[in-house]
Structure formats: structure tokens, C-alpha cells
């Protein structure tokens, strides 16, 4: 079911020149997604004017069941337009309410340029302007309740969407759009550091835009004259507006080694032994609460190291962690007075955390105890959810500030021609929602149709060749309908090129794919982790997860049935996130049906120009440049020793360019 509004243009300009920054695969979770379905004829009732504000019960964290609001969030009959004009309208879902405490947080991470929202995915279709409006309303609600609300962001704001990648210089519009949100504490991700020019802009633009709120506890910047400085302050100490909670905030990046040479990432284990850190955690004047944000997975050792050192000198102080990098919805605790959460990826999720109880040092609850309670919620980033949680509707939600930001985004998208269509995808092609090999797999599409046509060196087109692509080179699904300029960056935001080694003995070359996919232990012993060639989701998910066919959330007339109209049956649910973390399975704000996940190999391979009978003596071994170290090591294990000096460029152009050109040549211009 393609989005019929994304009509292809009949006049097709010459292919544009892609300049996509390199992007190493990171850790990210399977996103259970609902592709957009818009029923313009549906007339849906609005929610009530206010959402339920649920005050938490104190007790052991994780042992209290959050009350579920069974309100069905709905659209107004004539909804105001604020999300991007081409964005799909979200589909109603049963909602869990937010639980407010004395101290509350909104969290974004790994947005990767998706600040226009997901135009083809209805459940994640709100844009950065809508988030600006939401935050302003939630801050007002916090003031009305006499509690506090802080906004945090934990990095990887760049690379992965045309809004950032398509401009020259990159981020021409992004930096001005992003700064419109009033973020209280912000830190760096690894994608801000891969390329020297990106790191320069982070230092010159983002750090400056958030001066005094940007924290970088283990990151330095090297200026053009060679001077090495802290890219931002190591920590921030402040008091909250309403409750007067004294907070010390720090910001970390995981032990990252792929940064450009104008930045220096210090190992977290070394930083916690530095003088400034030890003086801070040992100070007699303790803060009420420690806030550690970072581009670090909440299950990763770096956060546990920081926690251990803070807790060592701060016996029962609350310690909160906000993580990222691994692209998952996740939450955990390191002890009864700590809590950690990560809020997904790609601006699909806005994280919510609340803390209640005896937060301040001299504070006790009525029973004379210093108990704390923590709650988290993963908010689907769509207007229905934002209306519901703010207690507003389509006519009262959108602030002038938010609408202006939405207009900024729309103008940028228009100037970048992100809606220009290369072709019309004839069907959905999935990374993990369909088995590989199979007709609906994006990897089968590449292996059987795309690679045979783009991996051609005119001078060697008749030479037998093996072409190996790592599955991690693909970052997102392709939806039936228009494949746009934006889609190219979304699907594969890499500068990957095709390299090759000529005339490799076939007996060695044919073993490479097996070693890349199945010899993880052997390669790991050689300090080559095979997992990083594959899709990041499989760093968290090792086996396929197959459910029964999800129920259809629509009745025979095509209109979704509200809760209570199914007799004693469970309500029909839209497909989406069904998160289970260390706290439980009640974190998602919207109830969804589950989506299958099929594991895929690290790499796929196409055999081209092979003889009709028998095996060739030698082949050209062609591969994406990112996996070159693994390919060379696999050849070595196969008895054929080659070095970087033996590698040459096989075909001109990046994979992203070649793929877009293939689409333009092979898919219909109109949908």
C-alpha cells in the first residue's frame, strides 16, 4: 500500500551528485514500524480536553504497575496541519498515560537528521516543530503542578536523512532548525565526529548554540592551529526552576575509536580517575541528584563504570542516566536509587522519565523514609500522542513557535528538492520483517537485481566476479510508492564504493563469504568483529522472532474499531513497538501489535559472469570498501594473502549514487 500522495514527476532532471558522509554501522534496535495508511474519509472524534495526570506511588522501582489509561487518542474531524504537509496522519491506538513526578524529563537521541518526522510512517510522523510545541506545553504543565521538566539529548543528531545530508555544506538548514528546541543538557554522539568538517561544525555551531548546556566529559577538540581544548564544559551544576533540586550533569561518549583527527575521545575508565572527576564526586557539598547523559547504551560498561565511581562517594544520591547509540528503547537500574533509559532512534521516540519521592538531600517522605520511585514511557512521535499527553487537541496544541519551526523544515525540504522522485517502488522491501532470501527482502533485491547491473567494470565485465555487500550498508526499509531524493539518504547514507582485487584464485575467494558470515570466533581472535558488518539491530537480537499474523486493526468498512467494540476480544492494534526492558513491558505509550523479525547474514554475495559449466580458476573479488579489512583477513585464512596495495576501485560512484541510478532506470517514474 504505497502513499499515493507521493506522485512522481513526469519531468525527470539529471541525476544529482550525492555526497553522503561515511557512516559506520552502530548498534540499533529493530524498529517495529507501521507504514502510513491514510484514510482521508475517516471522521474521528477528538480526545477529551485534558489527559489524565497520574501521580506515582512510591515503592521499589520496577515493582509498581503503571496505571494504563485506556483513552483512545483520535484526530479531530478537521485537524490542523502542523506536521510536514506530505506526512501521513497517525492511526489511533490505546494509550498509556504519562506518570508525573517532582522531576521529569523529555529525551531524544539518535535523531540522525529525521527532524521532519517520518513522512511515510504514520506513527512517527510529527516533526521537530511539533516537538517544540509539545515541550512548551509540558513545561507549562510542570509549572502549573509546581514540578520540574528538563529536556535532554544524547547525540547522533546528524547523518541519515536528506534534511541534513542533501545540503552543501551538510547541515546547512539543520543547525538552525535543531537549535529552536530549548534543550537543557546535550552531548555528543559518534556521528558528530567521523568527519573533521562535521566535528568542526559541531564545535562552531551546536556547542555555541547550547553554550552552558552542552557537556562533554570525555571529549576534546583540536583547533586549526593545533591547540587542544575541551569541546565543551566537563559538567554542569544547576538548580531546577520549581523544586530547586541541585543537579550535577555530565555527558559521555562510549569508548569510540573512529573519530576524525581533530577530536580526541578519552576512555571513560581513564576519565573517572582524572582529578576533576574525583574532586567532583568527592566534594563535601553534594548535589541532590546526579544526571549522567551519554551516547552510550544503558547496558554498556561505560555507564556502569561512571555509576560505580559516583556511587562509591555518594551513598544514596539519586543517579539518573540517559543513553543512546544502540538505537533501542531500553530501561534498567543499577541499584534502587538509580534509573537509566534510552529512547530509540530516528525521532521515532520521545522518551519520558519521572522521579518522585525524597529527591533532595534533606527530604523524607511522610513515613520518614527516603524512598524514590521512577517511571518511564516511550512516546510514539505522532500528533495523536502529543495531543493526548499534553491534554490538548488539533486547534489548541500548535504554538506559533512550533508552527514556525515546521515551516522552516518545509522550506528546507523544498529548497533541497527532497521530494524529487527517482522512481516508484513496486512493493515494500524489508530489512528484517520478511525472510531473506525472499521476494520481499531488500537484500534479495540487491543480490539478484541491483548488484548485477551496477557492479560492472566495462573493461572487466566478462571476467567472472564475486560481489560481496554487507547488510549493514542498508539502513532502512523501502516502502511501496515514491522513492525520493530523501529516500536515498534514508536507505543508505554512506559513501561506500565498490573496490576489488583482480584474479583471485577461486578456491580461496569462494570461502570468503562463509568466513564473513559464520566464522565470528575465528575473526574475533584476529581482532575483527564480524557483527559490525551486519545490521546493527542484530547486536541486540540474535535469533528470528516470529509471531502469529498480526490482527487487522480495521473493520470491513476500513474504519478502525475503537476500544469496547470488540466484545470480549482484545482491541485490534496497529503494528509498532512492543518493548520489553528490564523494568517490564509497560513502557510504550501506545499499545501495538507485534512485528516479525528475521535475522539476516552479515553479508550477501552475487556471482556474476560465471561460466555455464564448471568453476572459474580465478575471479575478481568485488566488495564494499567498508568491509575491506574483513575481506583481506578472510582471504588470509583461506590461503591467499593480499594487502591494501592490491585493492583498486572497481566502478566509479558511491553505492548510493549507483542505487539511485538503478532505480531511475528500472522503476516506473509515476506511482
ABEGO torsion letter per residue (X at the ends): XBBAABBBBABBBBBBBBBBBBBBBBBBBBBBBBBBBBBAABBBBBBBABBBBBBBBBEBBGABBBBBBABBBBBBABBBBABBAABBBBBBBBBBBBBBBABBBBBBBGAGGAAAEBAABAAAABBAAAAAAAAAAAAAAAAAAGBBBBBBBAEGABEGBAAAAABOBBGAAAAAAAAABBBABBBBBAAAAABAAAAAAAAAAAAAAABGABBBAABBBBBAAGBBBBABBABBBBBBAAAGBBBBBBBBBBBBAABBAABBBBBAAAAAABAAAAAAAABABBBABBBBBBBBBAABAAAAAAAAAAAAABAABBBBBBBBGAGBBBBBBABAABBBBBBEBGGABBBBBBBBEBABAABBBAAGBABBBBBBBBBBBBAAAAAAAAGBBAAAABBAAAAAAAAAAAAAAAAAGAABBAEBBABBBBAAABBOBEAABAAAAAAAAAAAAABBBAAAAABBBBBBBBAAABABBBBBEBBBAAAAAAABBBABBBBBBBGBBAAAAAAAAAAAAAAAAAAAAAGBBAAAABBAAAAABABBBBBBBBBBABBAAGBBBBBGAAEABBBBBBBEBBBBBAAEAAABABBBBBBBBBBBBABBBBBBGBBABEBBABBBBBBBAAAAAAAAAAAAAAGBBBBAAABBBABBEBAAAAAAAAAAAABBABX
